[in-house]
């Protein structure tokens, strides 16, 4: 089992920044692909970003490309999401997830059903 715990959420004004972190524990593996998803009230869960095991390949949803940056530190078993230029539509609960399998495709990493472990989520609210 792998446990994932997110932190760093909060209230921020439009145009502001937040940095989310996800700490992994248990039977962790640096070979897992790590992803961030979000879910706004009344909406389906959506893919935000993902990073492969080496950190050399990253994937982003079009809605966050150029504003969000995903990174990982395998030595510390953490993955981070730096969010800049935040917009009200970024308001959601953000979830960290880990997947054991990885096919190297955008389709794979953006599909939530491919992830084996999920955190409990952290709330991000963008409002003035």
Phi and psi restraints in degrees (value plus and minus 20) as a CYANA .aco file:
   2 UNK   PHI    -144.3  -104.3
   2 UNK   PSI     112.8   152.8
   3 UNK   PHI    -127.9   -87.9
   3 UNK   PSI     115.2   155.2
   4 UNK   PHI    -142.6  -102.6
   4 UNK   PSI     110.7   150.7
   5 UNK   PHI    -148.4  -108.4
   5 UNK   PSI      99.4   139.4
   6 UNK   PHI    -111.0   -71.0
   6 UNK   PSI     134.5   174.5
   7 UNK   PHI    -173.9  -133.9
   7 UNK   PSI     146.1   186.1
   8 UNK   PHI      84.0   124.0
   8 UNK   PSI     -23.8    16.2
   9 UNK   PHI     -90.9   -50.9
   9 UNK   PSI     151.5   191.5
  10 UNK   PHI     143.1   183.1
  10 UNK   PSI    -186.3  -146.3
  11 UNK   PHI    -121.4   -81.4
  11 UNK   PSI     111.1   151.1
  12 UNK   PHI    -162.8  -122.8
  12 UNK   PSI     129.4   169.4
  13 UNK   PHI     -97.9   -57.9
  13 UNK   PSI     135.4   175.4
  14 UNK   PHI     -74.7   -34.7
  14 UNK   PSI     116.9   156.9
  15 UNK   PHI      70.4   110.4
  15 UNK   PSI     -29.8    10.2
  16 UNK   PHI    -102.8   -62.8
  16 UNK   PSI    -195.2  -155.2
  17 UNK   PHI    -151.2  -111.2
  17 UNK   PSI     132.4   172.4
  18 UNK   PHI    -163.7  -123.7
  18 UNK   PSI     134.1   174.1
  19 UNK   PHI    -145.1  -105.1
  19 UNK   PSI      96.6   136.6
  20 UNK   PHI    -113.1   -73.1
  20 UNK   PSI     124.5   164.5
  21 UNK   PHI    -146.8  -106.8
  21 UNK   PSI     131.2   171.2
  22 UNK   PHI    -153.1  -113.1
  22 UNK   PSI     100.2   140.2
  23 UNK   PHI    -124.0   -84.0
  23 UNK   PSI     108.6   148.6
  24 UNK   PHI    -124.7   -84.7
  24 UNK   PSI     121.2   161.2
  25 UNK   PHI    -164.2  -124.2
  25 UNK   PSI     150.5   190.5
  26 UNK   PHI      73.3   113.3
  26 UNK   PSI    -162.0  -122.0
  27 UNK   PHI    -103.2   -63.2
  27 UNK   PSI      45.5    85.5
  28 UNK   PHI     -95.5   -55.5
  28 UNK   PSI     138.0   178.0
  29 UNK   PHI    -165.2  -125.2
  29 UNK   PSI     111.9   151.9
  30 UNK   PHI     -91.8   -51.8
  30 UNK   PSI     -25.5    14.5
  31 UNK   PHI    -108.6   -68.6
  31 UNK   PSI     -25.4    14.6
  32 UNK   PHI     -89.9   -49.9
  32 UNK   PSI     122.6   162.6
  33 UNK   PHI    -103.5   -63.5
  33 UNK   PSI     118.2   158.2
  34 UNK   PHI    -133.7   -93.7
  34 UNK   PSI     118.8   158.8
  35 UNK   PHI    -155.1  -115.1
  35 UNK   PSI     140.1   180.1
  36 UNK   PHI    -138.8   -98.8
  36 UNK   PSI     114.2   154.2
  37 UNK   PHI    -147.1  -107.1
  37 UNK   PSI     145.7   185.7
  38 UNK   PHI    -164.5  -124.5
  38 UNK   PSI     135.9   175.9
  39 UNK   PHI    -161.5  -121.5
  39 UNK   PSI     100.1   140.1
  40 UNK   PHI    -112.7   -72.7
  40 UNK   PSI     137.0   177.0
  41 UNK   PHI     -75.8   -35.8
  41 UNK   PSI     109.8   149.8
  42 UNK   PHI      56.5    96.5
  42 UNK   PSI     -14.3    25.7
  43 UNK   PHI    -141.5  -101.5
  43 UNK   PSI     141.9   181.9
  44 UNK   PHI     -97.1   -57.1
  44 UNK   PSI     137.4   177.4
  45 UNK   PHI     -82.7   -42.7
  45 UNK   PSI     120.3   160.3
  46 UNK   PHI    -153.7  -113.7
  46 UNK   PSI     129.6   169.6
  47 UNK   PHI     -90.1   -50.1
  47 UNK   PSI     121.3   161.3
  48 UNK   PHI    -135.4   -95.4
  48 UNK   PSI     -77.4   -37.4
  49 UNK   PHI    -181.2  -141.2
  49 UNK   PSI     138.9   178.9
  50 UNK   PHI    -170.2  -130.2
  50 UNK   PSI     141.4   181.4
  51 UNK   PHI    -164.1  -124.1
  51 UNK   PSI     118.2   158.2
  52 UNK   PHI     -97.1   -57.1
  52 UNK   PSI     159.0   199.0
  53 UNK   PHI     -84.4   -44.4
  53 UNK   PSI     -51.7   -11.7
  54 UNK   PHI    -108.0   -68.0
  54 UNK   PSI     -33.2     6.8
  55 UNK   PHI      62.3   102.3
  55 UNK   PSI     -17.8    22.2
  56 UNK   PHI    -104.2   -64.2
  56 UNK   PSI     -36.9     3.1
  57 UNK   PHI    -147.1  -107.1
  57 UNK   PSI     107.1   147.1
  58 UNK   PHI    -143.9  -103.9
  58 UNK   PSI     134.5   174.5
  59 UNK   PHI    -154.1  -114.1
  59 UNK   PSI     122.9   162.9
  60 UNK   PHI    -158.9  -118.9
  60 UNK   PSI     126.8   166.8
  61 UNK   PHI     -90.0   -50.0
  61 UNK   PSI     129.2   169.2
  62 UNK   PHI     -78.2   -38.2
  62 UNK   PSI     -54.0   -14.0
  63 UNK   PHI     -88.3   -48.3
  63 UNK   PSI     -38.0     2.0
  64 UNK   PHI    -138.8   -98.8
  64 UNK   PSI     -25.6    14.4
  65 UNK   PHI     -79.4   -39.4
  65 UNK   PSI     112.0   152.0
  66 UNK   PHI      69.2   109.2
  66 UNK   PSI     -33.8     6.2
  67 UNK   PHI    -133.2   -93.2
  67 UNK   PSI     -54.6   -14.6
  68 UNK   PHI    -128.0   -88.0
  68 UNK   PSI     128.0   168.0
  69 UNK   PHI    -154.7  -114.7
  69 UNK   PSI     105.9   145.9
  70 UNK   PHI    -121.3   -81.3
  70 UNK   PSI     123.6   163.6
  71 UNK   PHI    -169.5  -129.5
  71 UNK   PSI     144.6   184.6
  72 UNK   PHI    -164.1  -124.1
  72 UNK   PSI     133.8   173.8
  73 UNK   PHI    -148.5  -108.5
  73 UNK   PSI      79.4   119.4
  74 UNK   PHI     -88.6   -48.6
  74 UNK   PSI     -48.5    -8.5
  75 UNK   PHI     -85.7   -45.7
  75 UNK   PSI     -51.3   -11.3
  76 UNK   PHI    -125.1   -85.1
  76 UNK   PSI     -19.2    20.8
  77 UNK   PHI      35.6    75.6
  77 UNK   PSI      28.0    68.0
  78 UNK   PHI    -150.5  -110.5
  78 UNK   PSI     133.1   173.1
  79 UNK   PHI    -154.3  -114.3
  79 UNK   PSI     120.9   160.9
  80 UNK   PHI    -145.4  -105.4
  80 UNK   PSI     136.1   176.1
  81 UNK   PHI    -152.4  -112.4
  81 UNK   PSI      87.2   127.2
  82 UNK   PHI    -107.1   -67.1
  82 UNK   PSI     101.4   141.4
  83 UNK   PHI    -136.4   -96.4
  83 UNK   PSI      96.8   136.8
  84 UNK   PHI    -136.1   -96.1
  84 UNK   PSI     144.7   184.7
  85 UNK   PHI      29.3    69.3
  85 UNK   PSI      28.2    68.2
  86 UNK   PHI     -86.4   -46.4
  86 UNK   PSI     126.1   166.1
  87 UNK   PHI    -140.8  -100.8
  87 UNK   PSI     137.3   177.3
  88 UNK   PHI     -75.4   -35.4
  88 UNK   PSI     -53.3   -13.3
  89 UNK   PHI     -91.5   -51.5
  89 UNK   PSI     -25.8    14.2
  90 UNK   PHI    -103.5   -63.5
  90 UNK   PSI     -26.0    14.0
  91 UNK   PHI     -81.6   -41.6
  91 UNK   PSI     105.1   145.1
  92 UNK   PHI    -199.1  -159.1
  92 UNK   PSI     151.1   191.1
  93 UNK   PHI    -108.6   -68.6
  93 UNK   PSI     107.8   147.8
  94 UNK   PHI    -122.9   -82.9
  94 UNK   PSI     111.9   151.9
  95 UNK   PHI    -138.3   -98.3
  95 UNK   PSI     118.7   158.7
  96 UNK   PHI    -115.4   -75.4
  96 UNK   PSI     123.4   163.4
  97 UNK   PHI    -164.4  -124.4
  97 UNK   PSI     133.8   173.8
  98 UNK   PHI    -149.4  -109.4
  98 UNK   PSI     118.2   158.2
  99 UNK   PHI    -144.3  -104.3
  99 UNK   PSI     113.0   153.0
 100 UNK   PHI     -99.6   -59.6
 100 UNK   PSI     -54.1   -14.1
 101 UNK   PHI    -111.3   -71.3
 101 UNK   PSI     138.8   178.8
 102 UNK   PHI    -183.0  -143.0
 102 UNK   PSI     103.1   143.1
 103 UNK   PHI    -123.4   -83.4
 103 UNK   PSI     -21.8    18.2
 104 UNK   PHI      59.2    99.2
 104 UNK   PSI      -4.5    35.5
 105 UNK   PHI    -135.9   -95.9
 105 UNK   PSI     133.3   173.3
 106 UNK   PHI     -82.6   -42.6
 106 UNK   PSI     -58.7   -18.7
 107 UNK   PHI     -79.2   -39.2
 107 UNK   PSI     -59.8   -19.8
 108 UNK   PHI     -85.2   -45.2
 108 UNK   PSI     -70.2   -30.2
 109 UNK   PHI     -92.2   -52.2
 109 UNK   PSI     -42.5    -2.5
 110 UNK   PHI    -107.8   -67.8
 110 UNK   PSI     -23.3    16.7
 111 UNK   PHI    -117.3   -77.3
 111 UNK   PSI      91.3   131.3
 112 UNK   PHI     -79.3   -39.3
 112 UNK   PSI     -52.6   -12.6
 113 UNK   PHI     -84.9   -44.9
 113 UNK   PSI     -34.9     5.1
 114 UNK   PHI    -101.8   -61.8
 114 UNK   PSI     -28.0    12.0
 115 UNK   PHI    -113.5   -73.5
 115 UNK   PSI     119.5   159.5
 116 UNK   PHI    -116.0   -76.0
 116 UNK   PSI     -47.5    -7.5
 117 UNK   PHI    -152.5  -112.5
 117 UNK   PSI     123.7   163.7
 118 UNK   PHI    -155.6  -115.6
 118 UNK   PSI     127.3   167.3
 119 UNK   PHI    -105.0   -65.0
 119 UNK   PSI    -199.2  -159.2
 120 UNK   PHI    -106.7   -66.7
 120 UNK   PSI     -32.6     7.4
 121 UNK   PHI      77.1   117.1
 121 UNK   PSI     133.8   173.8
 122 UNK   PHI    -157.3  -117.3
 122 UNK   PSI     116.5   156.5
 123 UNK   PHI    -101.5   -61.5
 123 UNK   PSI     112.2   152.2
 124 UNK   PHI    -140.6  -100.6
 124 UNK   PSI     103.4   143.4
 125 UNK   PHI    -143.5  -103.5
 125 UNK   PSI     103.1   143.1
 126 UNK   PHI    -131.7   -91.7
 126 UNK   PSI      89.6   129.6
 127 UNK   PHI    -178.7  -138.7
 127 UNK   PSI     128.7   168.7
